[in-house]
Amino acid sequence: MEVIHLVQKAVRGNDEAFEALMKHESEKMYKTAFLYVRNKEDALDVVQETVCKAYTSIHQLREPAYFSTWLIKILIRNAYQLLSKQKKVVLTGDDFLNQAAEKGTDSYASELDVTCAISRLEKNYQTAIILFYYHDFSIRRIADTMEKPESTVKTYLRRARLELKNLLGGTDTYGKSVV
């Protein structure tokens, strides 16, 4: 069944259609939540809260084609609410990398390096990077989700890439090595 058709049915109150949509989006929601909160339990809490809010407000969705964008927008807000409500202390730097090294392989550690670097970005940069690279959102769709002009999103992405390059041991904007 096509996703837009399921969304239309869910908007009209079909619980089975809503459940099918949540199953379709669940992995993407969990991965996104984990990128923000960086632990399994909190990520699951964010996803659960997102599903609840989406269920109670799906009738307000104006454009079924933007269901995924709408859902991710709810999820991002929930992740930031959880982090600010708990005034969460997130492992960064050496603590986070030591934990990564204990867990296993080099590829896992390098994936955690990227996750750690993304978590150190400013909030808007984080969101732009996650939506662009992890969800393959277009610039326009990111702009809609973030409620920002497309030019601002492009700036966020450019600046975030530069910061990530610096954080991951790349080179600075002048081509000089930062390590």
N, C-alpha and C positions, 0 to 999 in steps of 0.2 A: 504494500500500500504506500502511496506517495505521502511524504511528510506533510505537505500543505493540506492534503485531504484530512489527515489525522488531526492537524491543528484546528481545522474548521469544525470537525466533529467535537473536539475537546472544548472549544469555545462555546459550542451549543450545549455543553454539559455531559458529554459522553465520557464516563470514567474510564472505560476500557481504552479509549483513544488516548486519554491523558497518560494512563499507565504505559502504553506502548511508546509514547513520546519520551517519557522519563527513562525507560529502558534504553531507548535509542541514544539519548543524551548523557546517560549516567557516567560513562567512562570519561568523557570530555569534561563533565562537571567536576568529577573527582580530581582529575589531573590539574585542572585550573585551580581548584580550591587548595590543593596541596602546594602548588607554586606560591600561593599567598601565605598560608599559615604554617607550612612545613612540618606538619605531623599528622599522622593518620587519623587520630581521634578527632582533632579539630576540623580536619578536612571533611570527615564524615558528618560532623555537626553542621558545617556550612552547607553541605549538599542537602542534608535533611531539611534545614531551615529554608533553603531555596525551593525545594519541592513543595513544602507547605505554603509558602508565599505564592508560588506560581499557581498552585491549585486554587487558592482562594481568590486570585485576581486574574485568572486566565480570560474571564469574560471581558476584561478591559483591553485585551490585546486587539489593536486596530488592524494590523497587517499580518496575516498568517505567514507570509513569506519571511518575516523578520522574527519568527518565534525564537530561533537560536540566539539571535542578538539580544532579544528581550530577556531570555533566560540567563544568559551570561551576565547581563547588566545587574540582574537581581543577585546573582551569585557573588559578583565583585563587591557589591554593597554589603552583603552579608559577611564576606570575609573581612572587610575593613571594620565593620561593626564589631565582629568578634575580637579582632586584634586590639581595637581601641578600648573595648569594654574590659578586656582582661589585662590591658596594659602589658601585653605579652612580652616576655623576655625571649627573644629568638636567638638561637646560637648563630654566631657569625664568626668570621675569621678563623683563627686557629682551633677553637672549640669545635666548630662545625666541620672543619676539614679533618680533625682528629677522629671525630665520630665517623666520617665517611671512610677514612682509612681502615678503621676497625671493621667496617661492614663488608669490605671485599675488594673486588677487582679494580684495575685501573680505569676501565670504561665507566664503572659505577662512580668512582671517585671523580672522574672528569665531568660526569653528568651532574654530580653534586656541586662541583666547582661552579658550573654554569648557574645552577639553582641558587647557590650562595651569592654569586655576583648579581643575579637578577634581583634578589631580595634586598640588596644594598642600594638599588636604584631608587630615585624619587618615585613617589606613588604613580604619577601620570606616565612616567617612562616605563615603569613596570607593566602597567596595564597595556600600553601600546605594544610593547615587545611580546607579551603573552598572547594577546589577541592576534597579532600579525604572524608570529612564528609558530605558535602552538595550535592555533585555531584556523590559520590560513584566511583570516578575515581580510577583506580589501580595505584600502584606506578609507573609502566612503563608509563602509560598515563600521569600522572602528570609530570614525567621527560621529556616527549616529549613536553608537553605544556610549561613548564618552561625553556626548553632547558638546563637542568641540568642532571648530572648523577643520576642514581637511588639511589646510596648510599648517595648522597647529599640530595635528597628528603627525604629519611628515617631519616637522621639527622635533617632536618628541622621539620619533624613531631614529632620526639621525643622531641626536644627542645621546640617546640611550645606547646606540651601537658604539659610539665613541667611548662612552664610559665603560661599557662592557669590555671593549678592546683593552682599555687601560687596566681594568680590574683583573682581567685574565692574562695579563702579561704580554700584551701586544705592543703596539707602538702608539705614540701620541699623534696628535693631528699634524705634526710636522714630519712624521716618518721616523722619528727618533725612538729607539727602544726605551721602554719605561722600566725594564728590569735590569 
